[in-house]
Amino acid sequence: MIPAPPEATVSTRRIALSVALAASLAACLVATRAEAAPDVVKLGNLKFAHYGAVSFMKEHCGKFGLDVQEIVFPKGIDIFPAIIRGEVDIAASAADAAVANRAGGGPVLVVAGFAKGGARLVIRPDLPIASVAELKGKRVGVARGGAQELLLLAELAKHGLTWSEQAGKADVQLVYLAFADLNQALLQKQVDAMCQSEPQSSQAINKGFGKELLKPYDTVLGEPIRVMVMTEKMYKERPDVARRVLECFVDATRLFQQDPKLAETYVREKMFKGQITVEDYRDAMSNAAFTFDVTPEHIQVTTDLMVKYGVGKMTAPPKAADWVRLDLLAAAKQKLGVK
């Protein structure tokens, strides 16, 4: 065997050394990536059945290099001051609450939809009311700043009824209460009807102190779409984190859509700690659905109705095209093969 020239031996050794160094460096980078602390994302959320997939993100986002820390608020309008203070990065919100916040200078963007439906107009079963028009002279409870408020006002307007918080000043007296207090008010006959979210409206019906009048989706607004909002700061300054947040959201929502049992177990046991029955959950979700999507047109219709009915008392209503950003959602759906 003829020995290799010295120059060839040196060259071969250099190549081998370079390959080994490259492999070592790649291994170090992978290890560093794996050992790196996940990026913390603060999530503002509410305790409703159809908010379950959003809540599930805190369990699911580790695989996307995220530590999602959920903060549950008593009502939606409490979330936006926390966003202003920098305590929340993303949040689940009724579209009208998000619109009102944006109109007031809130630094938020709509980046996805996460649920549709989820509301009922419920009456006391002892009252002979068969239509919205028959609510004239009655007291109707609703939470301020949620999708239910706008749905209720659109229904009243459709049936030619006026409304006021003052007794005797209009056809219908509105009684503004927190979501948690509405069922009790109906039970104690402090109100004659309520426009309530799920699963609370289903609970009122199943426990016998409420009766469905209608699902309030027959106005120009249609089914309300709840939205995922993100701070402009995260969207602009942490684009990689923002991208992974949307990928996690899409993946978590897809899991809930494909595995209804997982969704039911998580909502009933983790979110509500066994406080709602199987019947409550299933009735609630027969009136709601997990989704990814929202359109600028839906946000614009919401905004226009808010202006028409004086909801949010906005001096400068935002144009949906200026703050609805669906590029991250589209990219996440494409990457994960979701239509």
C-alpha positions as a Markdown table, in Angstrom:
| # | Residue | x | y | z |
|---|---|---|---|---|
| 1 | Met | 0.0 | 0.0 | 0.0 |
| 2 | Ile | 1.4 | 3.4 | -1.0 |
| 3 | Pro | 1.3 | 5.9 | 1.9 |
| 4 | Ala | -0.7 | 9.1 | 1.4 |
| 5 | Pro | 1.3 | 12.2 | 0.8 |
| 6 | Pro | 1.8 | 14.3 | 4.0 |
| 7 | Glu | -0.2 | 17.2 | 2.5 |
| 8 | Ala | -3.2 | 14.9 | 1.9 |
| 9 | Thr | -3.0 | 13.4 | 5.4 |
| 10 | Val | -3.0 | 17.0 | 6.9 |
| 11 | Ser | -5.9 | 18.1 | 4.7 |
| 12 | Thr | -7.9 | 15.0 | 5.6 |
| 13 | Arg | -7.3 | 15.6 | 9.3 |
| 14 | Arg | -8.4 | 19.2 | 9.0 |
| 15 | Ile | -11.6 | 18.2 | 7.3 |
| 16 | Ala | -12.3 | 15.6 | 10.0 |
| 17 | Leu | -11.6 | 18.1 | 12.7 |
| 18 | Ser | -13.9 | 20.7 | 11.0 |
| 19 | Val | -16.7 | 18.2 | 10.8 |
| 20 | Ala | -16.3 | 17.2 | 14.4 |
| 21 | Leu | -16.3 | 20.8 | 15.6 |
| 22 | Ala | -19.4 | 21.6 | 13.5 |
| 23 | Ala | -21.2 | 18.6 | 15.0 |
| 24 | Ser | -20.2 | 19.6 | 18.5 |
| 25 | Leu | -21.3 | 23.1 | 17.9 |
| 26 | Ala | -24.7 | 22.0 | 16.6 |
| 27 | Ala | -25.1 | 19.7 | 19.6 |
| 28 | Cys | -24.4 | 22.5 | 21.9 |
| 29 | Leu | -26.9 | 24.8 | 20.2 |
| 30 | Val | -29.6 | 22.1 | 20.4 |
| 31 | Ala | -28.8 | 21.5 | 24.1 |
| 32 | Thr | -28.8 | 25.2 | 24.8 |
| 33 | Arg | -32.2 | 25.6 | 23.1 |
| 34 | Ala | -33.6 | 22.7 | 25.0 |
| 35 | Glu | -32.3 | 24.0 | 28.4 |
| 36 | Ala | -33.4 | 27.6 | 27.7 |
| 37 | Ala | -36.1 | 28.8 | 29.9 |
| 38 | Pro | -39.5 | 29.1 | 28.1 |
| 39 | Asp | -40.8 | 32.5 | 27.2 |
| 40 | Val | -43.3 | 33.8 | 29.7 |
| 41 | Val | -46.7 | 34.9 | 28.3 |
| 42 | Lys | -49.3 | 36.4 | 30.6 |
| 43 | Leu | -52.9 | 35.4 | 29.5 |
| 44 | Gly | -56.0 | 37.2 | 30.7 |
| 45 | Asn | -59.1 | 35.0 | 30.6 |
| 46 | Leu | -62.7 | 34.6 | 31.9 |
| 47 | Lys | -64.4 | 31.6 | 33.4 |
| 48 | Phe | -66.9 | 30.5 | 30.7 |
| 49 | Ala | -67.3 | 27.1 | 29.0 |
| 50 | His | -66.4 | 28.3 | 25.5 |
| 51 | Tyr | -63.2 | 30.0 | 26.8 |
| 52 | Gly | -61.9 | 26.5 | 27.6 |
| 53 | Ala | -59.4 | 26.1 | 24.7 |
| 54 | Val | -57.8 | 29.4 | 25.6 |
| 55 | Ser | -57.4 | 28.3 | 29.2 |
| 56 | Phe | -55.9 | 25.0 | 28.0 |
| 57 | Met | -53.0 | 26.9 | 26.4 |
| 58 | Lys | -51.4 | 27.0 | 29.9 |
| 59 | Glu | -51.2 | 23.2 | 29.8 |
| 60 | His | -50.3 | 22.9 | 26.2 |
| 61 | Cys | -47.9 | 25.6 | 25.2 |
| 62 | Gly | -44.8 | 24.1 | 26.8 |
| 63 | Lys | -44.1 | 22.2 | 23.6 |
| 64 | Phe | -43.9 | 25.6 | 21.8 |
| 65 | Gly | -41.3 | 26.9 | 24.2 |
| 66 | Leu | -43.8 | 29.0 | 26.1 |
| 67 | Asp | -44.8 | 29.3 | 29.8 |
| 68 | Val | -48.4 | 30.7 | 29.6 |
| 69 | Gln | -49.5 | 32.0 | 32.9 |
| 70 | Glu | -53.3 | 32.5 | 33.1 |
| 71 | Ile | -54.9 | 35.2 | 35.1 |
| 72 | Val | -58.7 | 34.7 | 35.4 |
| 73 | Phe | -60.7 | 38.0 | 35.7 |
| 74 | Pro | -64.2 | 38.4 | 37.1 |
| 75 | Lys | -65.4 | 40.3 | 34.0 |
| 76 | Gly | -64.0 | 41.3 | 30.7 |
| 77 | Ile | -63.7 | 45.0 | 31.3 |
| 78 | Asp | -61.2 | 44.3 | 34.1 |
| 79 | Ile | -58.7 | 42.8 | 31.7 |
| 80 | Phe | -57.9 | 45.9 | 29.7 |
| 81 | Pro | -56.6 | 48.0 | 32.6 |
| 82 | Ala | -54.2 | 45.1 | 33.3 |
| 83 | Ile | -53.1 | 45.2 | 29.7 |
| 84 | Ile | -52.4 | 49.0 | 30.0 |
| 85 | Arg | -50.3 | 48.2 | 33.1 |
| 86 | Gly | -48.3 | 45.7 | 31.2 |
| 87 | Glu | -49.6 | 42.7 | 33.3 |
| 88 | Val | -51.3 | 40.9 | 30.4 |
| 89 | Asp | -49.8 | 40.1 | 26.9 |
| 90 | Ile | -52.7 | 38.2 | 25.3 |
| 91 | Ala | -56.4 | 38.0 | 26.4 |
| 92 | Ala | -59.7 | 36.4 | 25.6 |
| 93 | Ser | -62.3 | 39.0 | 25.1 |
| 94 | Ala | -65.8 | 39.8 | 23.8 |
| 95 | Ala | -65.4 | 41.7 | 20.5 |
| 96 | Asp | -67.2 | 44.8 | 21.8 |
| 97 | Ala | -65.0 | 45.0 | 24.9 |
| 98 | Ala | -61.9 | 44.9 | 22.7 |
| 99 | Val | -63.4 | 47.6 | 20.4 |
| 100 | Ala | -64.1 | 49.9 | 23.4 |
| 101 | Asn | -60.6 | 49.5 | 24.7 |
| 102 | Arg | -59.1 | 50.2 | 21.3 |
| 103 | Ala | -61.3 | 53.3 | 20.9 |
| 104 | Gly | -59.9 | 54.5 | 24.3 |
| 105 | Gly | -56.3 | 54.2 | 23.1 |
| 106 | Gly | -55.7 | 50.7 | 24.3 |
| 107 | Pro | -52.6 | 49.1 | 22.6 |
| 108 | Val | -54.3 | 45.9 | 21.5 |
| 109 | Leu | -54.7 | 44.0 | 18.2 |
| 110 | Val | -57.3 | 41.3 | 17.3 |
| 111 | Val | -55.2 | 38.3 | 16.2 |
| 112 | Ala | -57.8 | 35.5 | 16.1 |
| 113 | Gly | -61.3 | 34.5 | 17.0 |
| 114 | Phe | -61.7 | 31.7 | 19.6 |
| 115 | Ala | -65.4 | 31.0 | 20.2 |
| 116 | Lys | -68.8 | 31.8 | 18.7 |
| 117 | Gly | -72.2 | 31.8 | 20.1 |
| 118 | Gly | -72.4 | 31.3 | 23.9 |
| 119 | Ala | -75.3 | 33.5 | 24.9 |
| 120 | Arg | -79.1 | 33.1 | 25.7 |
| 121 | Leu | -81.9 | 35.3 | 26.6 |
| 122 | Val | -83.5 | 33.6 | 29.6 |
| 123 | Ile | -86.8 | 34.5 | 31.3 |
| 124 | Arg | -88.4 | 33.5 | 34.6 |
| 125 | Pro | -90.5 | 30.4 | 33.9 |
| 126 | Asp | -93.5 | 31.8 | 35.8 |
| 127 | Leu | -93.9 | 34.7 | 33.4 |
| 128 | Pro | -96.1 | 34.3 | 30.3 |
| 129 | Ile | -93.5 | 35.7 | 27.9 |
| 130 | Ala | -93.2 | 34.2 | 24.4 |
| 131 | Ser | -91.4 | 36.9 | 22.4 |
| 132 | Val | -88.9 | 39.7 | 22.9 |
| 133 | Ala | -91.7 | 42.3 | 22.3 |
| 134 | Glu | -93.3 | 41.0 | 25.5 |
| 135 | Leu | -90.4 | 42.2 | 27.6 |
| 136 | Lys | -92.0 | 45.6 | 27.5 |
| 137 | Gly | -92.4 | 46.8 | 31.1 |
| 138 | Lys | -89.9 | 44.2 | 32.4 |
| 139 | Arg | -86.5 | 44.3 | 34.1 |
| 140 | Val | -83.7 | 42.6 | 32.2 |
| 141 | Gly | -80.4 | 41.8 | 33.7 |
| 142 | Val | -77.1 | 41.9 | 31.7 |
| 143 | Ala | -73.4 | 42.3 | 32.3 |
| 144 | Arg | -72.0 | 45.6 | 31.0 |
| 145 | Gly | -69.2 | 45.4 | 28.4 |
| 146 | Gly | -69.8 | 41.9 | 27.3 |
| 147 | Ala | -71.1 | 40.4 | 24.1 |
| 148 | Gln | -74.4 | 39.8 | 25.9 |
| 149 | Glu | -75.0 | 43.5 | 26.3 |
| 150 | Leu | -74.8 | 44.3 | 22.5 |
| 151 | Leu | -76.8 | 41.2 | 21.7 |
| 152 | Leu | -79.6 | 42.3 | 24.0 |
| 153 | Leu | -79.7 | 45.8 | 22.7 |
| 154 | Ala | -79.8 | 44.6 | 19.1 |
| 155 | Glu | -82.7 | 42.3 | 20.0 |
| 156 | Leu | -84.6 | 45.1 | 21.8 |
| 157 | Ala | -84.1 | 47.5 | 18.9 |
| 158 | Lys | -85.2 | 44.9 | 16.4 |
| 159 | His | -88.5 | 44.6 | 18.2 |
| 160 | Gly | -89.0 | 48.3 | 18.6 |
| 161 | Leu | -88.3 | 48.5 | 22.3 |
| 162 | Thr | -86.5 | 51.3 | 24.1 |
| 163 | Trp | -84.3 | 50.8 | 27.2 |
| 164 | Ser | -83.0 | 52.7 | 30.2 |
| 165 | Glu | -81.4 | 51.9 | 33.5 |
| 166 | Gln | -84.0 | 54.1 | 35.2 |
| 167 | Ala | -87.4 | 52.5 | 36.0 |
| 168 | Gly | -90.3 | 53.9 | 34.0 |
| 169 | Lys | -88.1 | 55.9 | 31.6 |
| 170 | Ala | -88.3 | 53.4 | 28.7 |
| 171 | Asp | -90.0 | 50.2 | 27.6 |
| 172 | Val | -87.4 | 48.0 | 29.3 |
| 173 | Gln | -85.4 | 48.6 | 32.5 |
| 174 | Leu | -81.8 | 47.3 | 32.2 |
| 175 | Val | -80.2 | 46.0 | 35.4 |
| 176 | Tyr | -76.5 | 45.8 | 35.0 |
| 177 | Leu | -74.9 | 43.0 | 37.1 |
| 178 | Ala | -71.8 | 40.9 | 37.1 |
| 179 | Phe | -72.0 | 37.6 | 35.3 |
| 180 | Ala | -71.8 | 35.8 | 38.7 |
| 181 | Asp | -74.8 | 37.7 | 40.1 |
| 182 | Leu | -77.2 | 37.4 | 37.2 |
| 183 | Asn | -78.4 | 33.9 | 37.9 |
| 184 | Gln | -79.1 | 34.7 | 41.6 |
| 185 | Ala | -81.0 | 37.8 | 40.5 |
| 186 | Leu | -83.2 | 35.8 | 38.2 |
| 187 | Leu | -83.7 | 33.1 | 40.9 |
| 188 | Gln | -84.7 | 35.7 | 43.5 |
| 189 | Lys | -87.0 | 37.4 | 40.9 |
| 190 | Gln | -85.0 | 40.7 | 41.1 |
| 191 | Val | -85.1 | 40.6 | 37.3 |
| 192 | Asp | -87.6 | 39.2 | 34.9 |
| 193 | Ala | -85.1 | 38.1 | 32.3 |
| 194 | Met | -81.4 | 38.0 | 31.7 |
| 195 | Cys | -79.0 | 37.9 | 28.7 |
| 196 | Gln | -76.4 | 35.5 | 30.1 |
| 197 | Ser | -73.4 | 33.6 | 28.9 |
| 198 | Glu | -72.6 | 29.9 | 29.0 |
| 199 | Pro | -72.7 | 27.7 | 31.0 |
| 200 | Gln | -74.5 | 30.0 | 33.5 |
| 201 | Ser | -77.6 | 30.3 | 31.2 |
| 202 | Ser | -77.8 | 26.5 | 30.8 |
| 203 | Gln | -77.4 | 26.1 | 34.6 |
| 204 | Ala | -80.4 | 28.4 | 35.2 |
| 205 | Ile | -82.5 | 26.4 | 32.7 |
| 206 | Asn | -81.4 | 23.0 | 34.1 |
| 207 | Lys | -82.1 | 24.0 | 37.7 |
| 208 | Gly | -85.6 | 25.2 | 36.8 |
| 209 | Phe | -85.4 | 28.9 | 37.6 |
| 210 | Gly | -84.9 | 30.0 | 34.0 |
| 211 | Lys | -86.5 | 29.3 | 30.6 |
| 212 | Glu | -84.9 | 30.0 | 27.2 |
| 213 | Leu | -86.7 | 32.8 | 25.3 |
| 214 | Leu | -84.3 | 32.6 | 22.4 |
| 215 | Lys | -80.7 | 32.5 | 21.3 |
| 216 | Pro | -80.1 | 36.1 | 20.3 |
| 217 | Tyr | -78.4 | 35.6 | 17.0 |
| 218 | Asp | -81.1 | 36.8 | 14.6 |
| 219 | Thr | -79.9 | 40.4 | 14.2 |
| 220 | Val | -77.3 | 41.9 | 11.8 |
| 221 | Leu | -74.6 | 40.9 | 14.3 |
| 222 | Gly | -75.4 | 37.2 | 14.0 |
| 223 | Glu | -73.5 | 34.9 | 16.3 |
| 224 | Pro | -71.0 | 36.9 | 18.4 |
| 225 | Ile | -67.4 | 35.9 | 17.9 |
| 226 | Arg | -65.1 | 36.2 | 20.9 |
| 227 | Val | -61.6 | 37.4 | 20.0 |
| 228 | Met | -58.0 | 36.8 | 21.0 |
| 229 | Val | -56.3 | 40.1 | 21.5 |
| 230 | Met | -52.6 | 40.7 | 21.7 |
| 231 | Thr | -50.7 | 43.8 | 22.8 |
| 232 | Glu | -49.0 | 45.8 | 20.1 |
| 233 | Lys | -45.8 | 45.5 | 22.1 |
| 234 | Met | -45.7 | 41.7 | 21.8 |
| 235 | Tyr | -46.8 | 41.7 | 18.2 |
| 236 | Lys | -44.0 | 44.2 | 17.2 |
| 237 | Glu | -41.2 | 43.6 | 19.7 |
| 238 | Arg | -41.5 | 39.8 | 20.3 |
| 239 | Pro | -42.5 | 38.4 | 16.9 |
| 240 | Asp | -41.1 | 35.0 | 17.5 |
| 241 | Val | -43.0 | 34.6 | 20.7 |
| 242 | Ala | -46.2 | 36.0 | 19.1 |
| 243 | Arg | -45.8 | 33.5 | 16.3 |
| 244 | Arg | -45.5 | 30.6 | 18.7 |
| 245 | Val | -48.5 | 31.8 | 20.8 |
| 246 | Leu | -50.7 | 31.6 | 17.7 |
| 247 | Glu | -49.4 | 28.2 | 16.8 |
| 248 | Cys | -50.1 | 26.9 | 20.3 |
| 249 | Phe | -53.6 | 28.5 | 20.2 |
| 250 | Val | -54.4 | 26.9 | 16.9 |
| 251 | Asp | -53.1 | 23.5 | 18.1 |
| 252 | Ala | -55.0 | 23.7 | 21.4 |
| 253 | Thr | -58.2 | 24.6 | 19.7 |
| 254 | Arg | -57.9 | 21.9 | 17.2 |
| 255 | Leu | -57.4 | 19.4 | 20.0 |
| 256 | Phe | -60.6 | 20.6 | 21.7 |
| 257 | Gln | -62.5 | 20.4 | 18.3 |
| 258 | Gln | -61.2 | 16.9 | 17.6 |
| 259 | Asp | -61.6 | 15.5 | 21.1 |
| 260 | Pro | -64.9 | 16.7 | 22.7 |
| 261 | Lys | -64.3 | 14.5 | 25.7 |
| 262 | Leu | -60.9 | 16.2 | 26.5 |
| 263 | Ala | -62.6 | 19.5 | 26.2 |
| 264 | Glu | -65.5 | 18.5 | 28.5 |
| 265 | Thr | -63.2 | 17.0 | 31.1 |
| 266 | Tyr | -60.8 | 20.0 | 31.1 |
| 267 | Val | -63.6 | 22.6 | 31.4 |
| 268 | Arg | -65.6 | 20.7 | 34.0 |
| 269 | Glu | -62.8 | 19.5 | 36.2 |
| 270 | Lys | -60.0 | 22.1 | 35.7 |
| 271 | Met | -61.8 | 25.3 | 35.0 |
| 272 | Phe | -65.0 | 24.8 | 37.1 |
| 273 | Lys | -63.7 | 22.3 | 39.7 |
| 274 | Gly | -66.7 | 20.0 | 39.2 |
| 275 | Gln | -69.2 | 22.9 | 39.8 |
| 276 | Ile | -71.0 | 22.2 | 36.5 |
| 277 | Thr | -72.6 | 19.0 | 35.5 |
| 278 | Val | -72.2 | 17.0 | 32.3 |
| 279 | Glu | -75.6 | 18.2 | 31.3 |
| 280 | Asp | -74.7 | 21.8 | 32.0 |
| 281 | Tyr | -71.5 | 21.6 | 29.9 |
| 282 | Arg | -73.1 | 19.8 | 27.0 |
| 283 | Asp | -76.1 | 22.1 | 26.9 |
| 284 | Ala | -73.7 | 25.1 | 27.0 |
| 285 | Met | -71.6 | 23.8 | 24.2 |
| 286 | Ser | -74.7 | 23.0 | 22.1 |
| 287 | Asn | -75.0 | 26.8 | 22.0 |
| 288 | Ala | -71.3 | 27.6 | 21.4 |
| 289 | Ala | -68.4 | 26.4 | 19.4 |
| 290 | Phe | -64.6 | 26.6 | 19.6 |
| 291 | Thr | -63.1 | 28.3 | 16.5 |
| 292 | Phe | -60.0 | 30.1 | 15.2 |
| 293 | Asp | -61.5 | 32.6 | 12.9 |
| 294 | Val | -62.9 | 36.1 | 12.9 |
| 295 | Thr | -63.1 | 38.7 | 10.1 |
| 296 | Pro | -62.5 | 42.4 | 10.0 |
| 297 | Glu | -66.1 | 42.7 | 8.7 |
| 298 | His | -67.5 | 41.1 | 11.9 |
| 299 | Ile | -65.4 | 43.5 | 14.0 |
| 300 | Gln | -66.6 | 46.5 | 11.9 |
| 301 | Val | -70.3 | 45.4 | 12.3 |
| 302 | Thr | -69.8 | 45.1 | 16.0 |
| 303 | Thr | -68.2 | 48.6 | 16.1 |
| 304 | Asp | -71.0 | 50.1 | 14.1 |
| 305 | Leu | -73.7 | 48.7 | 16.4 |
| 306 | Met | -71.9 | 49.9 | 19.4 |
| 307 | Val | -71.9 | 53.4 | 18.0 |
| 308 | Lys | -75.6 | 53.1 | 17.1 |
| 309 | Tyr | -76.6 | 52.0 | 20.6 |
| 310 | Gly | -74.2 | 54.1 | 22.6 |
| 311 | Val | -72.2 | 51.1 | 24.0 |
| 312 | Gly | -68.8 | 52.1 | 25.2 |
| 313 | Lys | -69.5 | 55.8 | 24.6 |
| 314 | Met | -66.7 | 56.0 | 22.0 |
| 315 | Thr | -65.6 | 59.4 | 20.7 |
| 316 | Ala | -63.3 | 57.9 | 18.0 |
| 317 | Pro | -64.6 | 54.4 | 17.0 |
| 318 | Pro | -61.7 | 52.4 | 15.5 |
| 319 | Lys | -61.8 | 51.1 | 12.0 |
| 320 | Ala | -61.4 | 47.3 | 12.0 |
| 321 | Ala | -59.0 | 47.4 | 9.1 |
| 322 | Asp | -56.5 | 49.4 | 11.3 |
| 323 | Trp | -56.2 | 46.9 | 14.1 |
| 324 | Val | -57.3 | 43.4 | 13.1 |
| 325 | Arg | -54.1 | 41.5 | 12.3 |
| 326 | Leu | -54.7 | 37.9 | 11.1 |
| 327 | Asp | -51.3 | 37.2 | 9.5 |
| 328 | Leu | -50.0 | 35.2 | 12.5 |
| 329 | Leu | -53.2 | 33.1 | 12.5 |
| 330 | Ala | -53.0 | 32.4 | 8.8 |
| 331 | Ala | -49.3 | 31.4 | 9.1 |
| 332 | Ala | -50.1 | 29.1 | 12.2 |
| 333 | Lys | -53.0 | 27.4 | 10.4 |
| 334 | Gln | -50.9 | 26.8 | 7.3 |
| 335 | Lys | -47.9 | 25.4 | 9.3 |
| 336 | Leu | -50.2 | 23.1 | 11.3 |
| 337 | Gly | -52.3 | 22.1 | 8.3 |
| 338 | Val | -55.5 | 23.5 | 9.7 |
| 339 | Lys | -58.2 | 24.8 | 7.3 |
